[in-house]
């Protein structure tokens, strides 16, 4: 496999520095490791190599400057707790009730099986007398 080496000259139109390239590639590598599909065909197998290639070829979209600051502020304002509560309300009770039903059936069957096993091991004396 080919080893990717960073070029000395970076295209200043797309990426304004080596550190920006590293930050963009790191973020994209994280996405790829979580299951995102690569945006271009490559021989590379490692997510970091794929991410660097995508960044260098300009297939990734990213924000810089004031746009990036505004997007970061909006992301901070986004209330993840509220979103999780809404998701729990939508699908949680139905799934939970099915699980509870299955658990009750299992426990009931287990209880009756345990009683039968105990009766077989220790028959009551009243029946024999």
N, C-alpha and C positions, 0 to 999 in steps of 0.2 A: 504494500500500500504506500502511496506517496505521502510524504510529510509536507504539510502546508507550512510555508514560512511567510511571515508577514512582509509585504513589500515595503521598501523604504519610503516610497512616495505613495501617499493615499490620495484618492480623487477628492479634492476639496469641495467639489460640488455636492457630493452625497454625504460624506462624513468629514467633519472638520478636525479630527485628530485621532491618534492611536487609542487614546483613553475612551473616546466615544465609541470607537469600533469595539473595544473590549467590553464595554458596558452593554452595547447592543447585542453582541454575540453571546454574552453571558445570559442575558434575559431570554434570548431565542433558544439557547441550549437547554435552559430550564423548561421551556415550553415543549421542546422536542422530547426531553426525557419523560415528560408527563403524558406523551402520546400524540402530540401534534404531528401532522404529516409534513415532510420536507416540501418546500416550494419549488425545488429544482432537482433535476436528475444529477446524481453524483456517484462517484466510486467510493466515497468515504463512508465509513461505518460509524465513526464516533460522532456523537451529537455536537461536540464542540467544533469539530472540523466542518461539519455540515453548516452550523450556525455562522462560522466565519465566512464560508463560501457564500452563503446567502447574503450576508451583510455586504461583502465586497462587490457582489454583482448587482446590488441595488434592488433585490426582491423584497426587502423588508421595509415596512413603513414605520417611522418613528417621529416623535415630536422633539423639538428643541426650543430653547428660549422661553419666551412668555407663554407660548402654547403648552409647553411641558409643565410649567408651574401651575397654570390653570387646571390642567388635567389632574395633576397631583392633588390639588386642593379639592377638586370634585370627588376624587377617589377617597380622600379622607372623610368627606361628608357622607359618603354612602354608608348607610347603616346596615351592616351585615347581620346584626342581631335581629333587626326587624324582618329582614328577608328570611332568616331561618325560622322565625316564629310563624310567618305566613306559610312557609312550606310545611311546617309541622301541622298547622291547622287544616291545610288542604288534604294531605294524604296520611297523616299520622294516625288518627283514631281508627280508621278502617283496618289498617294493617295491624295495629295493636290489638284490636278486638279479635281478629282472626288468630293471632298468636295466642291470645288468652284462651280462646276456645280450644285450640289444639293442645295447649298445656293442661287445661282442665280435663280433657278426655284422656290424655296420657297419664295424669296423676290418678284419675279414677280407675283406669285399667290396672295401673301398678298397685294401687291399694287393694283391689279385689284379688289380684294375683298373690300379693303378700299374705292376705288372710287365708287363702286356700292353702298356701305352702305351710303356714303355721298350723292349720287344722290337720294337715296330713302328718306333720311332725309330732304334734301333741294333741291326740284325740281327747275329747272331753270324757271324763270318767262317768258322767251321768248317762251316756249312751250305753256303756258296757254294763252297768249295774242294773 
